[in-house]
Amino acid sequence: MSKKKNNSSIKQVLTQMVLDVFEKSRNAPLNYKQVSAQLNIHDQESREIILEILKEEAKKSVLKEVSHGKFQMKELKTFIEGVVDMTNDGSAYIVTDDEDETDIYVAPRKLRNALNGDRVKVYVYAKGRGQRKEGEVIEILHRAKMEFTGIVKVSERFAFFIPDDRKMQHDIFIPLSDLNGAGNGIKAVAEITDWPAGAKNPIGRIKHVLGIQGQNDTEMNAILAEYGFPLSFPAVVERESEEIPDVITPEEIAKRRDFRETLTFTIDPFDAKDFDDAISFKYLENGNYEVGVHIADVSHYIQPDSALDKEALERATSVYLVDRVIPMLPERLSNGLCSLRPNEDKLCFAAVFELNEEAHVVNEWFGKTVIHSDRRFAYEEVQDIIENKSEELSKEIHKLNALAYKLRERKFKNGAISFESTEVKFNLDEHGRPIGVYIKERKDAHKLIEDFMLLANRKVAEFVSKLGKGKNKYTFVYRVHDSPKPESLANFAQFASRFGYRINTKSDKEIAKSLNFLMEDVEGKKEQNVLTQLAIRSMAKAIYTTKGSSHYGLAFDHYTHFTSPIRRYPDVMVHRLLFHYLHHAQSANAAFYEKLCEHCSQMEKKAADAERASVKYKQAEFLQDQIGNIYTGIISGVTEWGMYVEIIENKCEGMIRLREITDDFYTLDEKNYAIIGQRKKKVYQLGDEVRIKVKNVDLTKKQIDFSLVQD
């Protein structure tokens, strides 16, 4: 090693020692003599090197000179808390709570058995400007999950469990006594029970046997288990639901506004089993219209802190997989007592509006009702009435549709954004195997219901937001959607311009106007899904919170979720709070409800991830018999290791790995969403059309591999 290189290494070590002195001295201002003394360095040459280091680190902005010759660390954050985000190579980034703080890189050997999603405490090494922050995990504060789905591998003396989760880097050692009946090759759920210090693998036990790998029920239950959703209700919850009386007493009816003689109906998918919203309609003598939005009164049946309530809160949402619904409430409630079935008296919580011809709200009323639904419509039946193919309730449906149109027009005029992304559905055989793919269409019948639900959600939120003043505003659960970050929107606008679409970013209204024009213009075109998904990704994520009330995407100053308490726990909270405030009670505890909001937002994301995983599994299953088939697709995503392509014909998405495109060496151009060949400069960009061949399907990983068919 050369003397120069050796000196450089010594200086690097010395620099770290110098910075450690500032850390240990709680960042007291120190000069080079004081630092030298703490390091037990007394020769003049070494002390001068330390002075040199202090000046260099000040230039890099790691230190600052607070007075002549005295230095301090510019930013002393030795220990930081955050969440582990694992990478494929076994290293991780720690995502901190501070949005402005850069993620901290942790090498595999410094993770200390931390797993993906764990909340950890990290020691952060001081780094110069422009260098990535690195650290090591010193404490695991909270395990994200201890249960995993995967495959059991049994040998003579022991067993191992291989998790499905690609971010779980360790197999789990299973003693033969803890197999719980699982055999070799069986899919199961394993729970980590111990991880001895210094052991490479955790120790666990098999908690549930799911079944034979590749069978539909096995794989769907594995997806639910992977995302932490229970496969059944506890016995105490089922028992509690069975004990609820199904008779509506005259005393209960007397407490409510009676709508049983008013025309009322539900509109839902043809295969729906839970009906949590109904519309009542009446012509008024003054020429206006009374429209009631009646929502299943779930909070009447579920008492706070009961086993039913605790289970509903824990789940927080129903989960909709490709072939099944995992309800938030037991079937007796979700499909029975609370479901607004036709020709039965039902208890509701309603928002009732008097609307004029222009669909302006003249009067509003919120309260408990009793209804008797006259008709259960499927969307297709209502669409037939709108298109004059059916005469049933034609006058009333056409008037409701006309009012909905006016509500919709006004919403878009005020700056709402219309995201019409395509929804993929599967035709399944009796074994749950996909035999066809189709796109779910959204027509006027869907939008009619949606517009009246939006009206109820908005008006309930507005009503509560006016209660109290300033700091004494009443606590409420809002559905909040922040405006997008300018950088995200600018990137999207630049990409959309490739297709000839101009996004005006001058104001929120102009953004909405140009996005709506894009969404309208792109409908039915090959780039629709790519542009819609990218536009949605550029937006902020909607969450539940007590801390704000505006919804950017809908252009509402106040918005909540009031209309689906059978399948969303936040709506149950909204019903309870609204009832509380209608009876002139004091404001509820904000900290308590904010904590519940955070949980519901997290569970909503898990449910969406589980739903996506079930779609990916069915896409892989659909294509597994089509290896070698050639399709035309659209590039739907680009990464440093490959590009995702969505087949136009069936919307199935797979990956072309860069290492397998052999005509050049391709690299990622992140800014332009493109893959570029380094020699020939051939560009594959997001939204480009390409020909692909189905190369391989891995059902376990829900992965589809394509190869590029080059001209």
BATOR-103314 format. One line per 8 residues: their letters; for each residue x, y, z of C-alpha. Coordinates in steps of 0.5 Angstrom, whole numbers, plus 500, padded with zeros to 3 digits. Example, Ala and Ser with C-alpha at 12.3 -4.5 7.8 and 13.67 -1.06 7.14 Angstrom:
2
AS	525:491:516 | 527:498:514
//
This chain:
711
MSKKKNNS	500:500:500 | 503:507:498 | 504:512:504 | 499:517:501 | 494:512:501 | 496:510:508 | 495:517:510 | 489:518:507
SIKQVLTQ	486:511:511 | 489:514:518 | 486:521:516 | 479:517:515 | 479:514:522 | 482:520:525 | 476:524:522 | 471:519:525
MVLDVFEK	474:519:532 | 474:527:532 | 466:527:530 | 465:521:536 | 468:526:541 | 463:531:539 | 457:526:540 | 460:524:546
SRNAPLNY	461:531:549 | 453:532:547 | 456:537:542 | 459:542:546 | 463:547:542 | 470:545:542 | 477:547:539 | 483:543:536
KQVSAQLN	486:543:543 | 480:540:547 | 479:535:542 | 486:533:542 | 486:532:549 | 480:528:549 | 483:523:544 | 489:523:548
IHDQESRE	494:526:543 | 499:531:545 | 504:531:539 | 504:538:535 | 504:534:528 | 497:530:530 | 494:536:533 | 495:540:527
IILEILKE	492:534:523 | 486:535:528 | 485:542:526 | 486:541:519 | 480:536:520 | 476:541:523 | 476:546:518 | 475:540:512
EAKKSVLK	469:538:516 | 466:545:517 | 467:546:509 | 463:540:508 | 458:543:513 | 458:537:518 | 461:542:523 | 460:549:524
EVSHGKFQ	465:554:527 | 461:558:532 | 466:562:535 | 474:563:533 | 477:556:533 | 471:553:536 | 467:548:533 | 460:544:533
MKELKTFI	457:539:529 | 452:542:525 | 446:537:526 | 447:532:532 | 442:526:531 | 446:520:533 | 440:516:534 | 434:516:530
EGVVDMTN	427:512:530 | 424:509:523 | 421:503:519 | 426:498:516 | 425:498:508 | 428:491:506 | 432:491:499 | 433:485:495
DGSAYIVT	440:484:497 | 439:484:504 | 441:491:506 | 435:496:508 | 433:503:508 | 431:506:515 | 425:511:513 | 424:516:518
DDEDETDI	418:520:521 | 421:526:518 | 419:527:511 | 425:532:510 | 430:527:513 | 434:522:508 | 433:515:508 | 439:511:512
YVAPRKLR	442:506:509 | 444:499:513 | 448:494:511 | 446:487:512 | 451:485:517 | 448:491:521 | 441:490:521 | 441:486:528
NALNGDRV	435:481:526 | 431:487:524 | 426:485:519 | 422:489:513 | 417:493:516 | 420:493:524 | 420:500:527 | 427:500:530
KVYVYAKG	432:505:533 | 438:506:529 | 445:509:530 | 447:514:525 | 454:515:522 | 456:522:521 | 457:523:513 | 459:529:509
RGQRKEGE	455:533:504 | 453:529:498 | 454:522:502 | 449:518:504 | 447:517:511 | 449:510:514 | 447:507:520 | 446:500:524
VIEILHRA	440:498:528 | 441:498:535 | 434:496:538 | 428:493:535 | 422:497:538 | 416:494:535 | 416:488:530 | 411:489:524
KMEFTGIV	410:482:524 | 411:475:527 | 407:471:522 | 409:469:515 | 406:464:509 | 410:460:506 | 412:452:504 | 414:447:509
KVSERFAF	421:443:508 | 421:437:512 | 428:433:513 | 429:427:518 | 431:431:524 | 428:438:523 | 424:442:518 | 425:449:515
FIPDDRKM	420:454:513 | 421:458:507 | 417:464:507 | 413:467:501 | 415:474:502 | 421:476:498 | 423:481:503 | 423:476:509
QHDIFIPL	431:474:508 | 431:468:513 | 428:461:513 | 425:459:519 | 427:453:523 | 421:449:526 | 423:443:531 | 419:437:529
SDLNGAGN	415:437:535 | 412:444:532 | 410:442:525 | 402:442:528 | 401:436:522 | 404:440:516 | 408:435:512 | 413:436:507
GIKAVAEI	411:441:501 | 405:444:505 | 403:451:505 | 402:454:512 | 403:460:516 | 409:460:521 | 410:464:527 | 417:466:530
TDWPAGAK	417:464:537 | 425:466:538 | 431:468:535 | 437:467:540 | 443:472:540 | 448:470:534 | 443:465:531 | 442:466:523
NPIGRIKH	435:463:523 | 429:465:527 | 426:459:531 | 418:458:530 | 412:454:530 | 407:452:524 | 400:456:526 | 396:454:521
VLGIQGQN	396:449:515 | 393:452:509 | 393:446:504 | 396:444:498 | 400:449:494 | 397:452:488 | 390:450:490 | 385:456:489
DTEMNAIL	383:456:497 | 390:455:499 | 393:461:495 | 387:466:497 | 388:464:504 | 395:465:504 | 394:472:501 | 390:474:507
AEYGFPLS	394:471:512 | 400:474:509 | 397:481:510 | 395:480:517 | 387:479:516 | 384:473:520 | 381:467:516 | 375:467:521
FPAVVERE	371:470:526 | 373:468:534 | 367:464:537 | 366:470:542 | 364:475:536 | 360:470:532 | 356:468:539 | 355:476:540
SEEIPDVI	352:477:533 | 348:471:534 | 345:474:540 | 343:480:537 | 335:481:537 | 333:481:529 | 326:484:531 | 325:492:531
TPEEIAKR	321:494:536 | 315:499:536 | 319:503:541 | 325:503:537 | 321:506:531 | 318:511:535 | 325:514:536 | 326:515:528
RDFRETLT	323:518:522 | 319:513:518 | 320:513:511 | 317:506:510 | 312:509:506 | 317:513:501 | 319:510:495 | 326:507:497
FTIDPFDA	331:502:493 | 338:500:493 | 343:500:487 | 349:495:487 | 353:490:483 | 349:484:481 | 353:479:486 | 353:484:492
KDFDDAIS	350:481:498 | 351:487:503 | 347:493:501 | 349:498:506 | 346:504:502 | 339:506:500 | 336:512:496 | 329:515:498
FKYLENGN	325:519:493 | 319:524:493 | 316:529:489 | 315:535:494 | 309:540:493 | 313:546:492 | 317:543:485 | 323:541:489
YEVGVHIA	325:534:490 | 327:530:497 | 332:525:496 | 334:521:502 | 341:517:503 | 339:512:508 | 345:508:511 | 345:501:515
DVSHYIQP	345:503:522 | 351:499:524 | 352:503:530 | 346:501:533 | 348:494:533 | 355:494:535 | 356:497:542 | 363:500:543
DSALDKEA	368:496:547 | 364:490:545 | 367:483:542 | 364:485:535 | 366:492:536 | 374:490:538 | 374:485:532 | 371:490:527
LERATSVY	376:496:529 | 382:491:528 | 380:489:521 | 378:496:520 | 375:494:513 | 372:489:509 | 377:485:504 | 375:484:496
LVDRVIPM	380:479:493 | 378:476:486 | 374:471:488 | 371:472:495 | 370:478:500 | 372:477:507 | 367:482:511 | 369:486:517
LPERLSNG	363:484:520 | 360:477:521 | 355:475:516 | 349:475:520 | 350:483:521 | 353:484:514 | 349:480:510 | 343:480:515
LCSLRPNE	341:485:520 | 345:491:517 | 344:489:510 | 338:493:507 | 335:488:503 | 328:489:499 | 321:488:503 | 324:488:510
DKLCFAAV	324:494:515 | 331:496:516 | 334:501:521 | 338:507:518 | 342:513:519 | 340:518:514 | 342:524:510 | 336:527:507
FELNEEAH	336:533:502 | 331:538:499 | 334:539:492 | 331:544:487 | 331:543:479 | 339:545:479 | 341:540:484 | 342:545:490
VVNEWFGK	341:543:497 | 335:548:500 | 334:544:506 | 338:538:510 | 337:533:515 | 341:528:519 | 338:523:523 | 336:516:525
TVIHSDRR	331:513:520 | 327:506:519 | 326:504:511 | 322:499:507 | 326:498:501 | 321:497:495 | 326:494:490 | 333:491:490
FAYEEVQD	336:494:483 | 343:491:480 | 347:497:476 | 345:494:469 | 338:494:471 | 338:502:472 | 342:503:466 | 337:499:462
IIENKSEE	332:504:465 | 337:510:464 | 338:508:456 | 330:507:456 | 330:500:455 | 326:499:461 | 320:502:464 | 320:501:471
LSKEIHKL	320:507:476 | 323:510:469 | 320:517:471 | 324:517:478 | 330:514:476 | 331:519:470 | 330:525:475 | 335:522:480
NALAYKLR	340:521:474 | 339:528:472 | 340:531:479 | 346:527:479 | 349:530:473 | 348:537:475 | 352:535:482 | 357:532:478
ERKFKNGA	358:538:473 | 359:542:479 | 364:538:482 | 368:538:476 | 367:546:475 | 370:547:482 | 376:543:481 | 375:535:482
ISFESTEV	379:530:478 | 376:525:474 | 380:518:475 | 377:513:471 | 382:507:471 | 380:501:468 | 378:495:473 | 380:488:471
KFNLDEHG	375:482:473 | 376:475:472 | 371:470:469 | 372:464:474 | 371:456:473 | 368:452:479 | 375:451:482 | 376:459:482
RPIGVYIK	381:458:476 | 381:464:471 | 378:462:464 | 377:469:462 | 379:477:463 | 374:483:462 | 374:490:464 | 369:493:469
ERKDAHKL	365:498:465 | 363:504:470 | 356:507:467 | 351:513:469 | 348:508:474 | 354:507:478 | 355:515:477 | 348:516:480
IEDFMLLA	349:512:486 | 356:515:487 | 354:522:486 | 349:522:492 | 354:518:496 | 359:524:495 | 353:529:497 | 352:525:503
NRKVAEFV	359:525:505 | 360:532:504 | 354:535:507 | 355:531:514 | 363:533:514 | 360:540:513 | 355:540:518 | 360:538:523
SKLGKGKN	366:542:521 | 361:548:523 | 360:546:530 | 365:550:535 | 370:555:533 | 377:556:532 | 381:551:537 | 374:549:540
KYTFVYRV	372:545:533 | 369:539:534 | 373:533:533 | 371:529:527 | 374:523:523 | 375:526:516 | 377:523:509 | 383:528:507
HDSPKPES	387:528:501 | 392:533:500 | 394:537:494 | 400:533:490 | 407:535:491 | 409:540:485 | 415:536:484 | 411:530:483
LANFAQFA	406:533:478 | 412:537:474 | 414:530:473 | 408:527:471 | 406:533:466 | 413:532:463 | 411:525:461 | 404:527:459
SRFGYRIN	407:532:454 | 410:526:450 | 403:524:448 | 401:531:447 | 397:532:453 | 399:539:457 | 398:540:464 | 397:547:467
TKSDKEIA	400:547:473 | 399:554:475 | 393:553:480 | 389:547:483 | 383:549:479 | 388:549:472 | 391:543:474 | 384:539:475
KSLNFLME	381:542:469 | 387:540:465 | 388:533:468 | 380:532:467 | 381:534:459 | 387:528:459 | 382:523:463 | 377:524:458
DVEGKKEQ	381:524:452 | 385:518:454 | 379:514:455 | 379:508:451 | 386:509:448 | 392:504:449 | 396:509:454 | 390:510:458
NVLTQLAI	392:505:464 | 399:508:464 | 397:515:464 | 392:514:469 | 396:510:474 | 402:515:473 | 397:521:475 | 394:517:481
RSMAKAIY	401:516:483 | 403:523:483 | 397:525:487 | 398:525:495 | 395:519:498 | 388:520:502 | 388:518:509 | 383:518:515
TTKGSSHY	385:524:520 | 382:528:525 | 387:534:523 | 384:536:517 | 378:536:513 | 379:538:505 | 379:533:499 | 384:535:493
GLAFDHYT	381:530:488 | 374:532:490 | 375:539:491 | 371:539:497 | 373:543:503 | 370:538:508 | 369:531:506 | 368:524:510
HFTSPIRR	366:517:510 | 359:516:512 | 356:511:507 | 359:504:508 | 359:502:515 | 358:495:514 | 365:495:510 | 369:501:513
YPDVMVHR	370:502:521 | 371:509:520 | 364:510:517 | 362:507:524 | 366:512:528 | 363:518:523 | 356:515:525 | 357:515:533
LLFHYLHH	360:522:533 | 355:525:528 | 349:522:533 | 353:524:539 | 353:531:536 | 346:531:534 | 344:531:541 | 349:537:543
AQSANAAF	354:533:547 | 361:536:548 | 367:535:543 | 370:528:543 | 377:526:545 | 382:528:539 | 388:524:541 | 383:518:542
YEKLCEHC	380:518:535 | 387:520:531 | 390:514:534 | 384:510:531 | 384:514:524 | 392:512:523 | 390:504:524 | 384:505:519
SQMEKKAA	389:508:514 | 394:503:515 | 389:497:515 | 386:500:508 | 393:500:505 | 394:493:507 | 387:491:504 | 389:494:498
DAERASVK	395:491:497 | 392:484:499 | 387:485:493 | 392:487:488 | 396:481:490 | 390:476:489 | 389:480:482 | 397:478:481
YKQAEFLQ	396:471:482 | 390:470:478 | 394:474:472 | 399:469:473 | 394:463:473 | 391:466:467 | 398:466:463 | 401:459:466
DQIGNIYT	398:456:460 | 400:461:455 | 407:460:455 | 410:462:448 | 404:466:446 | 406:473:443 | 402:479:445 | 402:487:444
GIISGVTE	403:490:451 | 404:497:453 | 411:499:458 | 407:500:464 | 413:501:469 | 421:501:469 | 426:500:474 | 434:499:474
WGMYVEII	433:491:473 | 427:491:468 | 421:494:465 | 414:492:466 | 409:491:460 | 402:490:461 | 398:486:455 | 393:490:452
ENKCEGMI	388:485:450 | 388:482:458 | 391:487:462 | 396:482:465 | 402:485:467 | 409:482:467 | 417:484:467 | 422:483:461
RLREITDD	429:483:465 | 434:488:462 | 439:482:462 | 435:478:457 | 435:484:452 | 441:482:448 | 442:487:443 | 445:492:447
FYTLDEKN	447:494:455 | 441:498:457 | 440:502:463 | 435:506:467 | 433:514:466 | 429:515:472 | 427:522:470 | 424:520:463
YAIIGQRK	421:514:465 | 426:510:460 | 431:504:459 | 436:507:454 | 441:502:450 | 448:505:452 | 451:504:445 | 445:504:440
KKVYQLGD	441:509:444 | 435:505:443 | 430:508:448 | 424:504:451 | 419:509:455 | 413:508:459 | 407:508:455 | 411:505:449
EVRIKVKN	408:499:445 | 412:493:445 | 411:486:442 | 412:480:448 | 412:473:449 | 410:470:455 | 416:466:458 | 415:464:465
VDLTKKQI	410:464:470 | 412:463:478 | 405:462:481 | 408:462:488 | 412:469:487 | 406:471:483 | 411:473:478 | 410:473:470
DFSLVQD	416:474:466 | 416:476:458 | 421:476:453 | 422:482:448 | 420:480:441 | 425:485:437 | 424:486:430
//
